[in-house]
Amino acid sequence: MNNTKERESGDSIGQNFWNDLWQKNETGWDIGQASPAITLYMTQYMAKNSAILIPGCGNAHEAEFLVETGFTNITLIDIAPKAVEKLQEKFSNKPQVKILCEDFFEHQGNYDLIIEQTFFCAIPPIKRNEYAKKMASILNPGGKIIGVLFNKNFNQPLPPFGGSPGVYDSIFKPYFSIKTMEECYNSIPARSQSEVFIIFLRK
């Protein structure tokens, strides 16, 4: 993708773009459950009071899992008002979940753990370095990103935008130590052999 096309797509992919998809119920990125790779990791994560952020959370299946397994400090961000409306209904009696309708890049907060699930692939490639820098800025010392990234290229002007470990390595290494970035062995069938599981530690 050349820079002109990236800028064009970047300019058009904002709140209206995502809210329109939610209004039309065109949420093909939603796998209908929490990512198995993420739930497996979180079953081994013992600090239940950790401050956890899920940006670009959509239906937030991962947050449902976290609540069910005893986590107490979860923040969800989505830019689409319609998505947030659904989240507010879903978690209406769950005080351990805070829901924000805002642009992730303008968010202010401090977290111990950030869960990445189909958010990175939704932002224009020209904003990826900004994403990595922003992630590092809101993580506490010792904080980390965990989750899944696509390990394939889509070659299209609109999301999802793919990539590969080599690409991700250059984006994240200025801000993170790459602890894990390997083929995800427990992806859902539709994404088999097309995801990497990541653990990035804030420098």
C-alpha positions as CSV (number, residue, x, y, z in Angstrom):
1,M,0.0,0.0,0.0
2,N,1.5,3.3,-1.0
3,N,1.5,6.4,1.3
4,T,-1.2,8.2,-0.6
5,K,-3.6,5.3,-0.3
6,E,-2.7,4.9,3.4
7,R,-3.5,8.6,4.1
8,E,-6.8,8.4,2.2
9,S,-7.9,5.3,4.2
10,G,-6.6,6.8,7.4
11,D,-8.6,10.0,6.9
12,S,-11.8,8.1,6.4
13,I,-11.5,5.5,9.2
14,G,-12.9,7.2,12.2
15,Q,-15.8,7.3,14.5
16,N,-18.4,7.6,11.7
17,F,-16.9,4.7,9.8
18,W,-17.0,2.4,12.7
19,N,-20.4,3.6,14.0
20,D,-22.0,3.0,10.6
21,L,-20.8,-0.6,10.7
22,W,-22.3,-1.1,14.1
23,Q,-25.5,0.5,13.1
24,K,-25.7,-1.9,10.1
25,N,-24.6,-4.8,12.2
26,E,-21.7,-5.4,9.9
27,T,-19.3,-6.7,12.6
28,G,-17.5,-9.5,10.7
29,W,-14.4,-9.1,12.9
30,D,-16.4,-10.4,15.9
31,I,-15.6,-14.1,16.5
32,G,-18.5,-14.5,18.9
33,Q,-16.4,-15.5,21.9
34,A,-13.2,-14.6,23.7
35,S,-10.1,-15.5,21.9
36,P,-8.9,-18.9,23.2
37,A,-5.3,-17.7,23.3
38,I,-6.2,-14.8,25.5
39,T,-8.4,-16.7,27.9
40,L,-5.7,-19.4,28.3
41,Y,-3.1,-16.7,29.2
42,M,-5.5,-14.9,31.6
43,T,-6.3,-18.2,33.5
44,Q,-2.6,-18.1,34.5
45,Y,-2.6,-14.4,35.4
46,M,-3.1,-14.3,39.1
47,A,-3.2,-10.5,39.8
48,K,-7.0,-10.1,39.8
49,N,-6.8,-6.5,40.9
50,S,-4.5,-5.4,38.0
51,A,-5.7,-2.4,36.0
52,I,-6.6,-3.9,32.6
53,L,-7.4,-2.1,29.4
54,I,-9.1,-3.5,26.2
55,P,-8.9,-0.8,23.5
56,G,-11.1,-1.0,20.4
57,C,-13.0,-3.7,22.4
58,G,-16.2,-4.2,20.3
59,N,-18.4,-6.7,22.0
60,A,-15.8,-7.3,24.6
61,H,-16.1,-11.0,24.9
62,E,-12.7,-11.0,26.7
63,A,-14.1,-8.6,29.4
64,E,-17.0,-11.1,30.0
65,F,-14.4,-13.8,30.6
66,L,-12.4,-11.5,32.9
67,V,-15.5,-10.7,35.0
68,E,-16.4,-14.4,35.2
69,T,-12.9,-15.3,36.4
70,G,-12.7,-12.6,39.1
71,F,-10.9,-9.6,37.6
72,T,-12.0,-6.4,39.3
73,N,-10.5,-3.4,37.4
74,I,-11.3,-3.5,33.6
75,T,-11.5,-0.6,31.3
76,L,-13.1,-0.8,27.8
77,I,-12.6,1.7,25.1
78,D,-14.5,1.9,21.8
79,I,-14.8,4.8,19.4
80,A,-18.3,3.8,18.1
81,P,-21.2,5.1,20.2
82,K,-23.4,2.2,19.1
83,A,-20.8,-0.3,20.3
84,V,-20.6,1.6,23.6
85,E,-24.4,1.6,24.0
86,K,-24.4,-2.2,23.7
87,L,-21.5,-2.5,26.2
88,Q,-23.3,-0.4,28.7
89,E,-26.3,-2.7,28.5
90,K,-24.2,-5.8,28.7
91,F,-22.2,-4.7,31.7
92,S,-24.9,-2.6,33.4
93,N,-24.6,-4.5,36.7
94,K,-20.8,-5.0,36.6
95,P,-19.1,-2.2,38.5
96,Q,-15.7,-3.8,37.9
97,V,-16.0,-2.7,34.2
98,K,-15.6,0.9,33.1
99,I,-16.7,1.8,29.6
100,L,-15.5,4.8,27.6
101,C,-16.5,6.1,24.2
102,E,-13.4,7.8,23.0
103,D,-10.5,7.8,20.6
104,F,-7.8,5.5,22.1
105,F,-5.1,7.9,20.9
106,E,-6.5,10.6,23.2
107,H,-7.0,8.3,26.2
108,Q,-5.4,9.1,29.5
109,G,-4.8,6.3,32.0
110,N,-2.4,3.9,33.7
111,Y,-2.6,0.2,33.2
112,D,-0.8,-3.0,34.2
113,L,-2.0,-5.0,31.3
114,I,-3.4,-4.2,27.8
115,I,-5.2,-6.9,25.9
116,E,-4.9,-6.7,22.1
117,Q,-7.6,-8.4,20.1
118,T,-8.4,-7.0,16.5
119,F,-7.7,-3.4,17.5
120,F,-4.2,-3.0,16.0
121,C,-5.4,-4.4,12.7
122,A,-8.2,-1.9,12.6
123,I,-6.1,1.2,12.7
124,P,-4.5,2.6,9.5
125,P,-0.8,1.4,9.1
126,I,0.4,5.0,9.2
127,K,-0.7,5.2,12.8
128,R,1.1,2.0,14.0
129,N,4.1,3.7,15.4
130,E,1.9,6.1,17.2
131,Y,-0.1,3.1,18.6
132,A,3.1,1.5,20.0
133,K,4.2,4.8,21.6
134,K,0.8,5.4,23.1
135,M,0.6,1.9,24.5
136,A,3.9,2.3,26.2
137,S,2.9,5.7,27.6
138,I,-0.2,4.3,29.4
139,L,1.4,1.2,30.8
140,N,2.8,1.2,34.3
141,P,6.5,0.1,34.8
142,G,6.5,-3.7,34.3
143,G,3.3,-3.5,32.3
144,K,2.7,-5.5,29.2
145,I,0.6,-6.0,26.1
146,I,-0.8,-9.5,25.5
147,G,-3.0,-10.8,22.7
148,V,-3.1,-11.8,19.1
149,L,-2.0,-10.1,15.8
150,F,-2.6,-11.2,12.3
151,N,0.2,-13.0,10.5
152,K,-1.0,-12.4,7.0
153,N,-1.4,-9.6,4.5
154,F,-4.9,-8.5,3.3
155,N,-3.8,-6.1,0.6
156,Q,-6.8,-3.9,0.8
157,P,-7.5,-0.2,1.5
158,L,-9.8,-0.8,4.5
159,P,-9.5,-2.8,7.7
160,P,-8.4,-5.3,8.6
161,F,-4.8,-4.5,7.9
162,G,-2.4,-7.4,8.3
163,G,1.3,-7.8,8.8
164,S,4.0,-10.2,9.9
165,P,6.4,-10.6,12.9
166,G,9.2,-8.8,11.1
167,V,7.0,-5.8,10.6
168,Y,5.7,-5.8,14.2
169,D,9.2,-6.2,15.6
170,S,10.3,-2.9,14.1
171,I,7.2,-1.1,15.3
172,F,7.3,-2.3,18.9
173,K,11.0,-2.7,19.7
174,P,11.6,1.0,20.4
175,Y,9.1,0.8,23.3
176,F,8.9,-2.8,24.3
177,S,10.9,-5.9,24.9
178,I,9.5,-8.7,22.7
179,K,9.0,-11.6,25.2
180,T,6.8,-13.7,22.9
181,M,5.7,-13.4,19.3
182,E,5.0,-16.8,17.9
183,E,2.4,-18.7,15.8
184,C,-0.8,-19.0,17.8
185,Y,-1.5,-22.7,18.1
186,N,-5.0,-22.3,19.6
187,S,-6.7,-19.8,17.2
188,I,-10.3,-20.3,16.2
189,P,-10.5,-22.5,13.1
190,A,-11.2,-19.5,10.8
191,R,-7.9,-17.9,11.8
192,S,-5.8,-21.0,12.1
193,Q,-2.1,-20.3,11.1
194,S,-2.9,-16.6,10.5
195,E,-2.2,-15.2,14.0
196,V,0.7,-14.7,16.3
197,F,0.4,-14.6,20.1
198,I,2.2,-11.7,21.6
199,I,3.6,-10.7,25.0
200,F,5.4,-7.3,24.9
201,L,6.9,-5.9,28.0
202,R,7.2,-2.1,28.4
203,K,10.7,-0.9,28.4
